[in-house]
């Protein structure tokens, strides 16, 4: 009986901390989804829907400059329909930009981004910031666990331009282009930065 209970506990614990495998479809000038938020330890596979494509997370095909991703990755190209172009397990948190370096596909909009977040322990979640929905089409709502004071939020683009500042808990990104934005959320004596995706 003890062995059975121990086995059940192990299965439940493994389920709570299980990693996820995400799929990105790749085809004529697209990665779908082009923006993806995952947890550390999750894996991503890119499937070829058609055409000749690769997954280049090293040197930007648009600027010829390094992406400076937390970890560099690059795959060979394939034109086999249904093939896995590339698979990668993300073990380092951060933002990973990538593109297709084949035949100028990146200049046709074939670029993507993966945001890898660390799974926080229960203790770390004492003042966990909730931002939803993320990704969003228009509005985002901010709440902070175990905090009832004023929240001040500044919205920045990825090159550091401040787009807005508000103490409202619902923020409109309606006038912002699709992409990734950085929120600086100030509450009490703390400031936290959170990335949000506008689709």
C-alpha positions in Angstrom: 0.0 0.0 0.0 2.8 2.4 0.9 4.5 1.7 -2.5 1.3 2.4 -4.3 0.8 5.7 -2.5 4.5 6.6 -3.2 4.1 5.8 -6.9 0.9 7.9 -7.1 2.7 10.9 -5.5 5.6 10.6 -7.9 3.2 10.6 -10.9 1.3 13.7 -9.6 4.6 15.5 -8.9 6.0 14.7 -12.3 2.8 16.0 -13.9 3.1 19.3 -12.1 6.6 19.9 -13.3 6.5 18.2 -16.7 8.0 20.0 -19.6 6.0 20.7 -22.7 6.8 20.3 -26.4 5.6 23.1 -28.6 5.2 22.9 -32.4 5.8 25.8 -34.9 4.6 25.2 -38.4 6.9 26.6 -41.2 5.9 27.4 -44.8 5.8 30.1 -47.4 7.2 33.0 -45.6 5.8 32.2 -42.2 6.5 30.6 -38.8 3.2 29.8 -37.1 3.0 31.0 -34.4 5.6 33.7 -35.0 5.6 34.6 -31.3 5.7 32.0 -28.6 6.0 32.2 -24.8 7.3 29.0 -23.1 8.9 27.9 -19.8 12.5 26.9 -19.1 12.8 23.2 -19.9 10.2 23.2 -22.7 11.1 22.1 -26.2 10.1 23.5 -29.6 10.0 21.6 -32.9 9.6 23.3 -36.2 7.7 21.3 -38.8 8.0 22.0 -42.6 4.6 22.6 -44.2 6.3 23.1 -47.6 9.2 24.9 -49.3 12.9 25.0 -48.3 13.5 26.5 -44.9 15.8 26.6 -41.9 15.7 28.0 -38.3 18.5 30.6 -37.8 19.0 31.9 -34.3 22.6 33.1 -34.9 23.1 36.0 -37.3 20.1 38.1 -38.5 19.5 37.6 -42.2 18.1 41.2 -42.3 20.9 43.1 -40.5 23.8 40.7 -40.7 24.3 41.3 -37.0 24.3 38.7 -34.2 21.0 38.1 -32.6 22.8 37.9 -29.2 20.3 35.2 -28.0 21.0 33.7 -24.6 22.0 30.6 -26.6 22.8 30.5 -30.3 21.2 27.9 -32.5 21.1 27.2 -36.3 19.7 24.4 -38.4 20.3 23.1 -41.9 17.6 23.8 -44.4 15.2 21.1 -45.6 12.6 21.0 -48.3 10.9 17.7 -47.2 7.2 18.3 -46.4 6.3 17.1 -43.0 9.9 16.9 -41.8 11.2 18.3 -38.5 13.4 21.2 -39.6 14.8 21.6 -36.1 14.1 20.7 -32.5 15.5 22.5 -29.4 15.1 22.2 -25.6 15.3 25.7 -24.1 17.2 25.5 -20.8 18.2 29.2 -20.5 15.6 31.9 -19.9 15.5 35.0 -22.2 14.3 36.2 -25.5 15.3 34.3 -28.7 14.9 35.9 -32.1 15.3 33.8 -35.2 14.6 33.9 -39.0 14.7 31.8 -42.1 18.0 32.5 -43.9 17.1 30.7 -47.1 16.5 32.7 -50.3 15.7 36.0 -48.6 12.7 34.6 -46.8 13.4 36.8 -43.7 12.9 39.9 -45.8 9.5 38.5 -46.7 8.5 38.4 -43.0 9.7 34.9 -42.1 11.0 35.8 -38.6 10.0 34.7 -35.2 10.6 35.1 -31.5 10.5 32.8 -28.5 10.3 34.1 -24.9 11.5 31.6 -22.3 10.5 32.3 -18.7 11.6 30.6 -15.6 8.9 28.7 -13.7 8.7 30.4 -10.3 8.5 28.4 -7.1 5.6 29.0 -4.7 7.9 31.1 -2.5 8.9 33.3 -5.4 5.3 33.9 -6.3 4.7 36.1 -3.2 4.4 39.2 -5.4 3.9 37.5 -8.7 2.8 39.8 -11.5 -0.1 38.5 -13.6 -0.4 39.9 -17.1 -3.3 38.6 -19.2 -4.0 37.9 -21.9 -0.4 37.5 -23.1 -0.1 37.4 -26.1 -2.9 40.0 -26.6 -4.7 41.6 -29.5 -5.5 44.9 -27.8 -5.8 45.3 -24.0 -3.8 43.7 -21.2 -4.7 43.6 -17.5 -2.1 43.7 -14.7 -2.6 42.3 -11.2 -0.1 41.5 -8.4 -0.6 38.7 -6.0 -0.6 39.8 -2.3 -0.4 43.5 -3.2 -3.2 46.1 -2.8 -1.4 49.4 -3.4 -0.9 51.6 -6.4 0.7 50.1 -9.6 2.6 52.3 -12.1 3.3 50.8 -15.5 5.5 52.2 -18.3 5.4 50.6 -21.7 8.6 50.5 -23.9 9.4 49.2 -27.3 12.5 46.9 -27.7 14.8 49.8 -28.6 13.9 51.7 -25.4 11.4 54.2 -26.5 8.8 54.9 -23.8 5.3 54.7 -25.4 3.1 55.3 -22.4 2.9 55.6 -18.6 -0.2 54.8 -16.6 -1.4 53.8 -13.1 -4.4 52.0 -14.6 -4.5 48.2 -14.3 -5.9 47.8 -17.9 -3.6 49.1 -20.6 -4.5 49.4 -24.3 -2.0 48.4 -26.9 -4.5 49.1 -29.7 -2.3 51.7 -31.3 0.9 49.6 -31.1 2.2 47.6 -34.0 2.4 43.8 -33.5 5.5 42.8 -31.7 7.1 42.5 -28.3 6.9 45.3 -25.7 8.6 45.7 -22.3 6.5 46.7 -19.3 8.2 48.2 -16.3 5.8 47.7 -13.4 6.4 49.7 -10.2 4.6 48.7 -7.0 5.6 49.5 -3.4 9.4 49.7 -3.4 9.8 47.2 -6.3 10.2 47.5 -10.1 9.8 44.4 -12.3 10.1 44.1 -16.0 7.8 41.9 -18.0 7.6 41.2 -21.8 4.2 41.2 -23.5 3.4 40.2 -27.1 1.0 42.2 -29.2 -0.5 40.0 -32.1 
